[in-house]
Every structure is written in structure tokens, then in C-alpha cells.
């Protein structure tokens, strides 16, 4: 795809080692195999793509590479819909892609620019945050356009993400909150609600994973549960605490292997139950995700687990997401640090 000419840096002729010099000689644009002095050290890239200058040494002589855009524009009439179909056919992620296909339809791929993509995101998600627009609009559209560029159907364009507001820090469930919640569930006769909240907070299972657990996936003797086809697309094995095993054992009687362990089929139903219990217990409401993965991550670090072990236990892939989103520092972090430093005493006589 690239054609490169290497030669010693010019001495007698005016050096052609910058884009400004090339722009003064437009007859050179789009020419791949030039002869010295005009072709000394230039590498030509496809239309719409420019790389910075490089310096290389060949045979003890310095050579320059300056990447310039071809003067030949892309004339392919491939549409966005066709590019999206090719993208999906070759293993692309189809989640969130259909609304974008309907928006651009048969518009030529080469006629879509970054401004158009951002306008599409605003049109499809007018009330959602920029984080949602980035995730569900810009990212899949960029993937399709990049695929089209790889196939030679359009130029490579740069689509910058929309600026995202920093998420509000949430407070995970403390041991006091958990105790009040579990006690209220016992008063209300809701063992399944207490069990699913404990299960999520002690295994880092997502609500969608927890409600899909069947009895055939649970090994009470081995204290294990298998989360089938998690968000990451693979099964994940989680080990259970003694309390969770005891509660599941009490719920197991009379249930078939194919039955759902926690009986719920919809995550919204679980959150509605959690909200009702919180109101009766007069404690703050915490969603299933907050009293699940957020609580697991924070408690795991507080109990002294190293970061890698905690991430593996909860099936996190990114340390940035794990530490930046799920691990919450204590409100009295300064006091906790000072108490640890009290173990060092430097004023004592040796």
C-alpha cells in the first residue's frame, strides 16, 4: 500500500524534507516512485491519511520520510449500510448498530464526516448523557467507518469522543446497611431478596447474571456457582461464602434443576423489591449494581485483598475501571492512614 524511496539526504539540491516544500511543487503529489532529488526519502500514504516525518539511517547516511496525502480522492459509492453489513459479516459487534444503520441508511460512506456522526448521536439519544452517546453511537459508527477505510471505501477520519461529565461518586453498601437490609428482609418474609443481595455483594455478580442462575449451575457441596455467559461473553465460576450456601440450601427444597435460584426473571423487579425493603427499614436506597459489584470491590480492598486478586474474583478486565469506578475510598481516609502511620514512632530512645 505504501511506496518508499530511500536515498541520502540531499546536499547540492534544496532538501525536500518538509510538507511545506512539497506543497510548492504540486506536481509531486500522488507520485509514488520518484527519482532523486525529488523522491529522496518520501513515503506516500492513501488519501486522507498523513503520518509525521521520520528520520532513518541507511548505509550510514541520514534519510527522511515525509508522509503526504495522495491527490486522488476516494470515489467509492459504498453506503454506510453496506459497510455495516460487511463489518458484521467479518465479526464486528452488532450491539447498538441497528439504529445507526437506520439513520444513515444508503448514504455514501465517503460522504460521512465527524460532524455528521456527532449529529447522529444527538438525534438518536437527545436526552442521554455524552457517555451514552459515546458508547452507543460514536463507538459503533467509528468501527464501521474504520472497517470501510480498511476496505478502501472511504478516507480515514478522526472522530473525537464527546466530553463526558465525571460520574457522581456513589456510596456502596456498608456492613451496617447490609445488616439493616437483611434484618428487614427477615421481618418481611423475603428470603430470596436477602439471598440475591448477599450473593451479588459477595461474588460481584451482575443482576442480569444473578437472576439467570439455575439450580443446575450451583454446587452447594463445593460452594460454587457458575455464571453462564456473562457480560464478557464467557462463563465465570464464583465461590460462595458459608452464609450464602446456608441460605441457598434452605431455598433448594422442592426446586427443579432448571428453576431459577432467586425466582426473579427481570432485574427491574429486583430493584423494586430492594427499594421497598429500604423504605420499610428507613435506610438509603442502593441499586442492585451498587450493593453488588461496587460493594464487593470496596470490601475486597478494605479487607486487604490485592488488586489483581480482587479483579480476578469479580471478573474485571480493566484496572482503570476497577479502581476508578468500583473501588470507593473511605470517608475517613485521612484518619485511617494516620492510624497506620502511628505504628512508626521516631521519638523513642534506641
Number of C-alpha atoms within 10 A of each C-alpha: 5 9 12 17 19 18 19 18 20 18 8 7 10 11 15 21 22 16 13 9 12 17 12 9 11 10 10 16 15 16 13 17 16 15 10 14 17 19 19 24 27 26 23 24 20 21 18 17 15 15 13 10 16 14 12 13 13 10 8 8 10 15 21 24 23 22 23 24 17 19 15 11 13 16 13 14 15 17 22 27 21 19 25 26 15 16 19 15 11 10 8 16 13 13 9 14 19 13 14 21 20 11 15 18 16 15 16 19 25 22 14 17 15 15 11 12 19 20 13 20 24 16 12 16 15 12 10 11 14 20 17 15 23 19 14 19 23 24 17 21 26 18 17 25 26 20 21 24 20 12 11 16 22 27 24 21 16 12 16 13 14 15 10 12 9 7 8 7 10 12 18 24 23 13 11 8 18 17 11 16 25 20 15 19 21 12 12 11 11 14 17 18 22 22 22 25 24 21 25 23 25 24 24 26 25 21 22 17 18 26 20 21 20 21 20 14 18 22 14 18 8 10 15 16 22 20 23 17 12 17 12 10 8 10 12 17 17 20 18 19 14 11 12 20 22 14 17 21 12 9 15 14 8 6 12 12 13 11 14 18 24 22 14 16 13 12 15 14 11 21 18 13 14 21 18 13 24 19 14 12 18 12 14 12 18 18 18 25 19 19 24 25 25 24 25 26 28 22 21 20 17 14 8 9 13 11 16 11 12 20 19 10 19 21 19 17 12 10 13 10 11 21 16 11 15 21 22 20 12 12 9 8 10 9 11 11 10 10 11 9 10 8 8 8 8 7 6 5 5 4
